[in-house]
Amino acid sequence: NAGTEADVYISVYGERGDTGSRQLLRSQKSKKFLKGQTDIFAVEAVHLGCLYKIVIGHNGLGSGNGWFLDKVVIKDPITDLDYTFLCYRWLDQGQDDGNISRELPVTDASMLPGRQELELKREKTWAAEKWKFRKGITLQFYNRVTRGFVCLYPDSRVDALGDKKNKYGKVFSMWMCA
């Protein structure tokens, strides 16, 4: 359910102005904005010079309108440059922060795109998992070899010899498979 049936709009901003809001109508694919699919659109506009941001979003209409957007790549046919705008977030009123549009800055050209994407994914993962490291939380991992628990306690103690009957076993268990 990461695709959308809603109408998607984009505004592209460059050093010479912007495109205004444009609906992305005709993809090279028969059905647009499906999960895992890359869609390609032609957007006609005056040359904007160096691009620095986009605003992309949807109208929130239709069933299953929430959308997870990885990234947008704009190919400038005049300069033959590619501009990458990383998102890796939901545009969904019921997911993430509830926004159905995002303002995305251009990827820093001095950083390798693959590394920047990795850093962004790492940030998103940490944001989703940081609750586990709040004060007072005991983390418990199950060790398949010893069939016991390894516990990381709030006071920084580590119990690597924990047994199956640990009192924290009912509070939280994280199963790690190697």
C-alpha positions, 0 to 999 in steps of 0.5 A: 500500500505504498502507491497512490491513486490520488492526483500528484502535483509538483512545483520545481524551483530554480535560480530563474523561477519556478514552474508553478504547481503542475499535475503529473498526468501521463506516465510512461507506465500504463498505471502510475504511482504503483508500489515499487514502480518508477514513473517517468513524466515530461514536464514542459517549462522554461529553463529554470537554471540550477534547481534547488528544491521541489514541492511534491504532494497529492490532493488526498482523494481516492481510496488508498491515497497515502503514498510512500515516495523514495525520491525524485530525479529531474533530468535537465535536457539543456545542461544534461544534469540530473537533480536528485531530491530524496524523500523516503517518507510517507505523504499520507494523512494517516502515516508519518507526520500526516503531511500529503506534500513535501518540500525537498531540497536538491541533494548535495552534489558533493556527497555521493547519492548512494551515501546520502540515501544511506544516511537518510535511511539511517536517520529514518530508522533511528527515528522509528526505533529510538523509543527503545532507548529511552530512560527506563527501557530494558532491552532483551534479546533472545539467544538461539544458541544458549536459549536464554535472554541477553538483557541490557538494563537501564542502569547500563548493566548487561546480563548475557547469561539471562534465562527464559524466566527473566521477569522482563520477558513479558514486557519486551522481547526482540528476536534476533536471528543470525 
